[in-house]
C-alpha cells in the first residue's frame, strides 16, 4: 500500500485520546512565572513563535524551524536537542497510528509539549506492530506498542506530516486573535467545551477551552480538509 500523506491521528477523535494519554498531569504544570511570561507574548515577534507560519512556494507549511511534509523526526530531535518518545497506537484491528512525543521543548523562550505524526504506510505500521518490543492495552481497548530499536530508527528518518503543539503558557483569545488573526471559521467541539479556530490557508486548527489547555495543530493546507472532516461530520450528524 502506498504512503499516506495524512494519518488519522490528527483527527479530533484521536487527539482527544492522545490528550488523555500524554497530558494527564499537564493541567497543573503552568507555574506563576509562566503565567507572568504570557503577558510578554503579545509584544513578542520571534521567528519561531507558534504563530510564525510560512507558506512555501511548494505549498508546504514551515513552523518552529521545520517544514511539514519535508523535515524528518530526526531533524526535529536535532533542532530541539531532545529525543522523542515514539509509540505506535492500534486503535482497532486495522487502524494504527504512530506518534512521537516531546515531553518538553523550549522554542522562542516558551516551554511546550509537542506531538508529531509521520508519513508511514498502513503495511509498515502493521509490521511494526507485529515486531513490537512491548504491548500494553489501555482502558479504551487501544493497544500501546513500544517499537523495536530498528523500527524506532526507521520512524526517526520518516517525514513529519503533522505537529500538535501544547503550550505551557495560557494563550487566550486576545493573544490568539492578535497573532494568528481572525479565523476562517469557528466550530464547537462535540466532545468538550473547546471551540476550534480554523485557519484553512495556514493549515492550522486551534482548540480553545475554558477548562483545558490550548491545542494547536499544524498540517499542510492541502490536508486541512482531512484534519477537520471528523469534526464537521460529527457536527452535521448531531443536528436535528
C-alpha positions as CSV (number, residue, x, y, z in Angstrom):
1,X,0.0,0.0,0.0
2,X,1.3,3.5,-0.8
3,X,2.3,6.2,1.6
4,X,-0.4,8.0,3.4
5,X,0.4,11.8,3.5
6,X,-2.0,12.4,6.3
7,X,-2.8,9.9,9.1
8,X,-6.0,9.9,11.1
9,X,-4.0,10.5,14.3
10,X,-4.5,14.2,13.8
11,X,-8.3,13.8,13.6
12,X,-10.2,15.2,16.6
13,X,-11.4,11.9,18.0
14,X,-7.8,10.7,18.2
15,X,-6.5,13.9,19.6
16,X,-8.8,13.5,22.5
17,X,-7.3,10.1,23.0
18,X,-3.7,11.4,22.9
19,X,-4.5,14.2,25.3
20,X,-5.7,11.6,27.8
21,X,-2.5,9.6,27.3
22,X,0.0,12.3,27.4
23,X,-1.5,15.2,29.3
24,X,-3.0,13.6,32.5
25,X,-0.7,15.8,34.6
26,X,-0.3,18.7,32.2
27,X,-3.0,21.0,33.5
28,X,-1.1,21.6,36.7
29,X,2.2,22.4,35.1
30,X,1.6,26.1,34.5
31,X,3.7,28.0,37.1
32,X,3.4,31.6,38.3
33,X,6.4,32.6,36.2
34,X,4.9,31.0,33.1
35,X,1.7,32.9,33.7
36,X,3.6,36.1,34.0
37,X,5.6,35.4,30.8
38,X,2.3,35.1,29.0
39,X,1.9,38.9,29.3
40,X,5.0,39.4,27.2
41,X,3.8,37.2,24.3
42,X,1.6,39.9,22.9
43,X,4.7,42.1,22.5
44,X,7.0,39.4,21.0
45,X,7.7,38.7,17.4
46,X,10.4,36.0,17.4
47,X,10.7,33.9,14.3
48,X,9.9,30.6,15.9
49,X,6.8,31.5,17.9
50,X,3.8,29.3,17.2
51,X,2.1,32.0,15.1
52,X,5.2,32.5,12.8
53,X,4.0,30.3,10.0
54,X,5.5,30.4,6.5
55,X,3.7,29.1,3.4
56,X,6.4,28.0,0.9
57,X,6.1,28.1,-2.8
58,X,5.7,24.3,-2.8
59,X,2.5,24.7,-0.7
60,X,4.2,23.3,2.4
61,X,4.0,24.9,5.8
62,X,7.1,25.9,7.8
63,X,6.8,26.4,11.5
64,X,9.2,26.1,14.5
65,X,12.1,25.8,12.0
66,X,10.5,22.6,10.5
67,X,8.9,22.1,7.1
68,X,5.8,19.8,7.4
69,X,5.9,17.3,4.6
70,X,9.7,17.5,4.3
71,X,11.5,17.6,7.6
72,X,12.0,14.3,9.4
73,X,11.5,13.4,13.1
74,X,15.3,13.2,13.3
75,X,15.5,16.8,12.1
76,X,13.1,17.8,14.9
77,X,15.1,16.0,17.6
78,X,18.3,17.6,16.5
79,X,16.7,21.1,16.3
80,X,15.1,20.8,19.8
81,X,18.0,18.8,21.3
82,X,15.6,16.4,22.8
83,X,14.8,12.7,22.0
84,X,11.2,12.0,21.5
85,X,9.2,9.0,22.8
86,X,7.9,7.1,19.9
87,X,4.7,5.0,20.3
88,X,2.5,3.0,18.0
89,X,-1.2,3.0,18.8
90,X,-3.5,0.3,17.5
91,X,-6.9,1.9,17.6
92,X,-8.6,-1.2,16.3
93,X,-7.6,-4.3,14.3
94,X,-7.0,-2.3,11.1
95,X,-6.2,1.3,12.1
96,X,-2.8,2.1,13.5
97,X,-1.1,5.5,14.1
98,X,2.4,6.4,15.1
99,X,3.3,9.3,17.4
100,X,6.5,11.0,18.6
101,X,6.0,12.8,21.9
102,X,8.3,15.6,23.1
103,X,7.8,16.0,26.9
104,X,9.4,19.4,26.9
105,X,10.7,21.7,24.2
106,X,11.7,25.4,24.6
107,X,11.1,27.5,21.5
108,X,11.5,31.2,21.4
109,X,11.6,31.2,25.2
110,X,8.2,29.3,25.5
111,X,8.0,25.8,27.0
112,X,5.7,23.3,25.4
113,X,4.9,19.7,24.8
114,X,4.8,18.5,21.2
115,X,3.3,15.5,19.4
116,X,4.4,14.7,15.8
117,X,2.9,12.3,13.3
118,X,5.0,10.8,10.5
119,X,4.3,9.5,7.0
120,X,4.2,5.7,7.1
121,X,2.1,3.3,5.1
122,X,-0.5,1.0,6.7
123,X,1.6,-2.0,5.9
124,X,4.6,-0.5,7.6
125,X,2.6,0.2,10.7
126,X,1.1,-3.3,10.8
127,X,4.5,-4.8,10.5
128,X,5.9,-2.6,13.3
129,X,3.0,-3.7,15.5
130,X,4.0,-7.4,14.9
131,X,7.6,-6.6,15.8
132,X,6.7,-4.5,18.8
133,X,9.0,-4.9,21.8
134,X,6.2,-4.3,24.3
135,X,2.4,-4.1,24.1
136,X,0.1,-2.6,26.7
137,X,-3.7,-2.4,26.4
138,X,-5.3,0.9,27.6
139,X,-8.7,1.2,29.2
140,X,-10.2,2.2,25.9
141,X,-9.0,-1.0,24.3
142,X,-6.4,0.8,22.3
143,X,-3.1,-1.0,22.3
144,X,0.1,1.0,23.0
145,X,3.1,-0.5,21.4
146,X,6.8,0.2,22.2
147,X,8.7,-0.2,18.9
148,X,11.8,-2.3,18.3
149,X,15.1,-0.3,18.1
150,X,15.3,-0.9,14.3
151,X,11.7,0.4,13.8
152,X,12.2,3.4,16.0
153,X,15.2,4.3,13.9
154,X,13.1,4.0,10.7
155,X,10.4,6.3,12.2
156,X,13.1,8.9,13.1
157,X,14.1,9.0,9.5
158,X,10.4,9.4,8.3
159,X,8.9,12.7,7.2
160,X,6.7,14.7,9.6
161,X,3.1,15.2,8.3
162,X,1.6,17.0,11.3
163,X,2.5,18.8,14.5
164,X,0.5,19.2,17.7
165,X,1.7,22.0,19.9
166,X,0.7,22.1,23.6
167,X,1.9,25.4,25.2
168,X,2.6,25.7,28.9
169,X,1.6,29.3,28.9
170,X,-2.0,30.4,28.6
171,X,-2.8,31.7,25.1
172,X,-6.1,33.4,25.5
173,X,-8.5,34.5,22.7
174,X,-7.0,38.0,22.6
175,X,-3.5,36.8,22.0
176,X,-4.6,34.2,19.5
177,X,-6.6,36.7,17.5
178,X,-3.7,39.3,17.6
179,X,-1.1,36.8,16.5
180,X,-2.9,34.3,14.2
181,X,-5.6,36.8,13.0
182,X,-9.3,36.2,12.6
183,X,-10.1,32.5,11.9
184,X,-11.8,31.5,8.7
185,X,-14.3,29.6,10.9
186,X,-15.1,28.7,14.5
187,X,-16.6,25.3,15.2
188,X,-17.6,23.9,18.7
189,X,-16.1,20.5,19.6
190,X,-18.7,17.9,20.2
191,X,-16.8,16.1,23.0
192,X,-15.7,19.1,25.1
193,X,-16.3,22.8,25.7
194,X,-13.5,23.6,23.2
195,X,-14.0,25.9,20.3
196,X,-11.9,25.2,17.2
197,X,-10.5,28.3,15.5
198,X,-9.8,27.1,11.9
199,X,-7.2,28.8,9.6
200,X,-7.5,26.9,6.3
201,X,-4.9,28.8,4.3
202,X,-2.3,28.2,7.1
203,X,-3.3,24.6,7.8
204,X,-3.9,25.5,11.5
205,X,-6.6,24.4,14.0
206,X,-6.5,26.0,17.4
207,X,-8.7,24.4,20.1
208,X,-9.5,26.9,22.9
209,X,-11.1,25.7,26.1
210,X,-12.1,27.3,29.4
211,X,-11.2,24.1,31.3
212,X,-8.3,22.5,29.4
213,X,-5.1,23.6,27.8
214,X,-5.0,25.0,24.3
215,X,-4.1,22.6,21.5
216,X,-2.6,23.9,18.2
217,X,-2.4,21.6,15.2
218,X,-0.4,22.2,12.0
219,X,-0.7,20.4,8.7
220,X,-0.1,21.2,5.1
221,X,-3.0,23.3,3.9
222,X,-3.9,20.7,1.2
223,X,-4.6,18.2,4.0
224,X,-6.6,20.6,6.2
225,X,-9.9,19.3,5.0
226,X,-8.9,15.8,6.2
227,X,-8.0,17.3,9.6
228,X,-11.3,18.9,10.2
229,X,-13.5,16.3,8.5
230,X,-14.3,14.3,11.6
231,X,-15.3,17.4,13.5
232,X,-17.5,18.7,10.7
233,X,-19.1,15.3,10.1
234,X,-19.9,15.0,13.8
235,X,-21.5,18.4,13.9
236,X,-23.7,17.6,10.9
237,X,-24.7,14.2,12.3
238,X,-25.7,15.9,15.7
239,X,-28.0,18.4,14.0
240,X,-31.7,17.5,14.4
